[in-house]
Amino acid sequence: MSDPVLEKRERIRKLCELGSKIGYSCFAAAMLLFVIAFIADFPSWIVSVIIAAMILGSVTLLPAIVFGYGVKAADAEDRGEKFGY
């Protein structure tokens, strides 16, 4: 790939994939920990970990989704297609 715009777009796409994996993993961990906490009468340290996982998941997932849509729109624009969701 010699086009710097396409290289940058590919780098952003990879970061979006990583952010999505981290974000969704954090939400999955939070759900699993919630079930464990429910069984164990909600120890305060598990509740703190659940909150931290949800915050980390939100912070990583939001930009990954937004920039991911941007990359998809740019790819569609390059192909001459109308991009829409």
N, C-alpha and C positions, 0 to 999 in steps of 0.2 A: 504494500500500500504506500503510494508516494504522496497522496493528497493529505496535507496536514489536518484538514477539516474532518476527513473520514477517519484518520487515526485518532483524533481527539474524541470523535463520536463513539468509536469502538471502545476507547478507554472509559468513557462515561457509561456505556452499556455494561461493561464488565463490573464497574463500581455499583451500578444499579442492581445487577444480579446479586452481588455480594451483600448489598444493603437489604435486599429483599430476603435473602436467606437468613441473615442475622435477625432482621425484624420479625419475620414469621416464626423463627425458632424461639425468640424471646416470648412471643405471645403463646406459643405451644407450651413452653416451660411454665409460664404463668398459670395456664389452665391446669396443667398437671399438678403444680404446687398448690393450687386452690383446692383440688380434690384431696390432696394429702393433708392440707391444713384443715379442711372440713372434717376429715376423719379424726385428726389429732386435736380438735377443739381450738383451732386457730392460734397456735403459738405466735407471739409477737414477732419473732425473728423471721418466721416464714411469711408473715404478712408483709414485712419490710422487703423481703426478697421478691415477693409478687409485685409489689409497687415498683421496685427498681426495674424488674424485667419489663413491666408494661411501659415505663417511661423510656427505657432504652429501646424497646421495640418501636415505640412511636417516633422517637427521634431518628432512628435509622430507616424506618419504613416510609415515612412521609416523603423525604426527598427522593428516595429510590423510586417511588411510584411516579412522582411529578416529573423527574428527569427521564424516567423510562418512557413515559408518554411523549415527552419532547423528542427523544431519539427516534421513536417510532414515527412520529409526525414528520420529522426531517427526512427519514428514509422514504416515506411515502411521497413527500414533496419532490425528492430527487428523482423518483420514478415517474413523476408526472401524475400521480394519483391524488384524489381528494382524500384527505385523512379525516376520519370522524368516528367518534364513539358515542 
